[in-house]
Amino acid sequence: MAVQKTILTVEGMSCNHCKAAVKKALKKIEGVEEVNVDLVGKKVSVIHTPEITTEKLAEAIEKAGYRVNS
């Protein structure tokens, strides 16, 4: 199955709890295969199926309490 990689800049993450919260929120989306969070760089890398939009990923992160920069 084809997958794609999306990298988002996320504000408000400062600790391992934040990292875990973002990962958990994204992993709930069907089709998300892998999530990597870089706290220092404020980047979240997501490997997912093509039908998942960037907006859907951002919405999940924002529901978890963090801000996605466009």
VOBA-1610 file (N, C-alpha, C; in pm, whole numbers, padded with zeros to 5 digits, always signed):
BEGIN
Met+00084-00118+00000Met+00000+00000+00000Met+00088+00125+00000Ala+00047+00223-00077Ala+00124+00347-00085Ala+00109+00427+00044Val+00218+00488+00082Val+00215+00576+00200Val+00283+00707+00164Gln+00257+00808+00244Gln+00325+00936+00226Gln+00368+00989+00361Lys+00457+01086+00355Lys+00511+01145+00478Lys+00472+01292+00483Thr+00419+01332+00597Thr+00383+01472+00621Thr+00459+01520+00742Ile+00519+01639+00732Ile+00590+01698+00846Ile+00518+01826+00885Leu+00481+01833+01013Leu+00410+01949+01066Leu+00494+02017+01172Thr+00485+02149+01181Thr+00549+02224+01289Thr+00444+02246+01397Val+00478+02202+01519Val+00381+02204+01628Val+00435+02286+01745Glu+00357+02384+01789Glu+00394+02468+01903Glu+00330+02415+02030Gly+00399+02434+02142Gly+00342+02399+02272Gly+00393+02269+02331Met+00472+02195+02255Met+00528+02070+02308Met+00656+02102+02383Ser+00666+02053+02509Ser+00786+02085+02586Ser+00845+01967+02662Cys+00775+01854+02665Cys+00824+01742+02746Cys+00782+01609+02684Asn+00822+01500+02748Asn+00786+01368+02697Asn+00636+01341+02705His+00570+01403+02801His+00423+01388+02809His+00359+01449+02685Cys+00407+01566+02646Cys+00356+01632+02525Cys+00378+01543+02402Lys+00499+01490+02395Lys+00536+01402+02285Lys+00440+01282+02278Ala+00415+01220+02392Ala+00326+01104+02398Ala+00183+01142+02362Ala+00137+01259+02405Ala+00001+01303+02378Ala-00021+01324+02228Val+00077+01384+02162Val+00067+01408+02018Val+00069+01275+01943Lys+00161+01186+01983Lys+00169+01055+01918Lys+00038+00978+01933Lys-00017+00978+02052Lys-00141+00905+02081Lys-00256+00960+01996Ala-00266+01092+01989Ala-00373+01156+01912Ala-00365+01117+01764Leu-00245+01116+01711Leu-00228+01083+01568Leu-00247+00935+01541Lys-00203+00850+01632Lys-00215+00705+01613Lys-00360+00659+01613Lys-00451+00741+01670Lys-00594+00707+01670Lys-00654+00716+01530Ile-00587+00786+01439Ile-00639+00803+01303Ile-00607+00677+01223Glu-00711+00615+01169Glu-00690+00495+01088Glu-00611+00531+00963Gly-00503+00458+00939Gly-00417+00485+00824Gly-00285+00550+00862Val-00273+00595+00987Val-00145+00649+01034Val-00059+00530+01075Glu+00058+00519+01013Glu+00144+00405+01036Glu+00258+00434+01133Glu+00310+00555+01128Glu+00424+00588+01213Glu+00422+00737+01247Val+00459+00768+01372Val+00465+00907+01417Val+00598+00928+01488Asn+00672+01031+01448Asn+00796+01068+01515Asn+00785+01214+01557Val+00817+01241+01684Val+00806+01376+01737Val+00946+01426+01776Asp+00982+01543+01724Asp+01109+01609+01757Asp+01076+01731+01842Leu+01093+01716+01975Leu+01058+01826+02066Leu+01142+01950+02041Val+01272+01933+02022Val+01361+02047+02004Val+01329+02122+01875Gly+01308+02048+01768Gly+01279+02111+01638Gly+01133+02147+01619Lys+01048+02106+01715Lys+00903+02133+01708Lys+00841+02075+01582Lys+00891+01957+01541Lys+00843+01893+01420Lys+00779+01759+01453Val+00671+01729+01382Val+00606+01599+01392Val+00602+01540+01252Ser+00661+01422+01238Ser+00666+01352+01111Ser+00566+01237+01116Val+00480+01229+01016Val+00375+01127+01015Val+00381+01050+00883Ile+00390+00917+00893Ile+00381+00830+00777Ile+00237+00779+00775His+00167+00800+00662His+00025+00767+00657His-00019+00735+00515Thr-00140+00681+00505Thr-00197+00653+00373Thr-00238+00784+00306Pro-00239+00788+00173Pro-00263+00914+00100Pro-00397+00980+00126Glu-00499+00904+00165Glu-00631+00968+00184Glu-00640+01053+00310Ile-00542+01045+00398Ile-00543+01128+00519Ile-00486+01265+00484Thr-00565+01368+00510Thr-00523+01504+00475Thr-00439+01567+00587Thr-00363+01667+00550Thr-00286+01743+00647Thr-00381+01808+00748Glu-00497+01852+00701Glu-00595+01914+00789Glu-00643+01817+00897Lys-00661+01691+00859Lys-00707+01591+00956Lys-00599+01567+01061Leu-00474+01563+01020Leu-00363+01546+01114Leu-00356+01665+01209Ala-00366+01785+01152Ala-00359+01908+01233Ala-00474+01914+01332Glu-00592+01873+01288Glu-00709+01875+01376Glu-00688+01783+01498Ala-00631+01667+01477Ala-00605+01573+01587Ala-00504+01632+01686Ile-00401+01698+01634Ile-00300+01760+01720Ile-00362+01874+01801Glu-00444+01955+01736Glu-00506+02069+01804Glu-00606+02023+01909Lys-00678+01914+01883Lys-00769+01858+01983Lys-00693+01810+02107Ala-00566+01771+02086Ala-00481+01726+02197Ala-00425+01845+02276Gly-00447+01968+02224Gly-00407+02088+02299Gly-00283+02158+02248Tyr-00242+02130+02127Tyr-00121+02192+02071Tyr-00159+02269+01944Arg-00069+02359+01902Arg-00097+02443+01786Arg-00009+02403+01668Val-00071+02386+01555Val+00003+02352+01432Val+00025+02480+01352Asn+00150+02507+01317Asn+00182+02623+01234Asn+00176+02583+01088Ser+00117+02669+01006Ser+00108+02637+00863Ser+00228+02689+00789
//
